[in-house]
Amino acid sequence: MEIAPGAFHLGGRLSIDVQRAMVGQCRALMDGPVPAYVPIVRGGGKMHVRMLCLGRHWNGKTYQYEDTRTDFDGLAAPPLPDEFTVLAREIAAAVGMRLVPDLCILNYYDAEGRMGLHQDKDETERSIAAGVPVVSVSLGDTARFLFGGLRRREPVEARMLESGDAFVFGGPARLRYHGVSRIIPGTAPPGLDVIGRFNLTFRQYDL
Ligand SMILES: O=C(O)CCC(=O)C(=O)O
């Protein structure tokens, strides 16, 4: 469903089996040899998520992408799994957009997790100017997702992103402000065995 030009909320996009498989992969990645961590951003504040970047690392101190985690432990960002790439491409294609993802920011939100309003603008100017979309996939507890305009002070719309939903913003919506105001505990599908929420945002660094 197109909620604004270039912005699409695809409710129930992933089957429960696909969600289960992805949750398993997210857990293995986040607790693997290159573990997720809580970034400290450039103002000195801690983020309210655990983060692991795949394919390319987003440095919370410089707001730039890099190959190794120079803001944390110097480890190289793990590769983006092929099946994740395929899924993100398919979701973009389903709304008529093209994305060749080369990185993913995987975040885990506990019951206190949240993310302030921000723009995703650290990919290359060319990628952003071309309107290459960000594809977001949600797993686990429902999030109250805020989607605003191109300026921070514009009104925001709150949408509930449930487990298995995808959200795509590209074209004229690529630089819209967005964030997560809260997580609704206990709302993950029964049988998924998740407390909290995983969110994956797939991006294409350059054209
Ligand atoms: O968790 C979400 O739904 C949004 C995540 C996000 O805004 C980001 O990773 O930049």
The ligand as an SDF file (V2000), in Angstrom:
LIG
                    3D

 10  9  0  0  0  0  0  0  0  0999 V2000
   13.4220    0.0470   13.1120 O   0  0  0  0  0  0  0  0  0  0  0  0
   12.8740    0.6420   12.1860 C   0  0  0  0  0  0  0  0  0  0  0  0
   11.7600    0.3680   11.7720 O   0  0  0  0  0  0  0  0  0  0  0  0
   13.5810    1.8310   11.5560 C   0  0  0  0  0  0  0  0  0  0  0  0
   15.0810    1.6990   11.5740 C   0  0  0  0  0  0  0  0  0  0  0  0
   15.7610    2.8830   11.0260 C   0  0  0  0  0  0  0  0  0  0  0  0
   15.1960    3.9360   10.9220 O   0  0  0  0  0  0  0  0  0  0  0  0
   17.1550    2.8110   10.6140 C   0  0  0  0  0  0  0  0  0  0  0  0
   17.7970    1.7690   10.7900 O   0  0  0  0  0  0  0  0  0  0  0  0
   17.6470    3.8250   10.0750 O   0  0  0  0  0  0  0  0  0  0  0  0
  1  2  2  0
  2  3  1  0
  2  4  1  0
  4  5  1  0
  5  6  1  0
  6  7  2  0
  6  8  1  0
  8  9  2  0
  8 10  1  0
M  END
$$$$
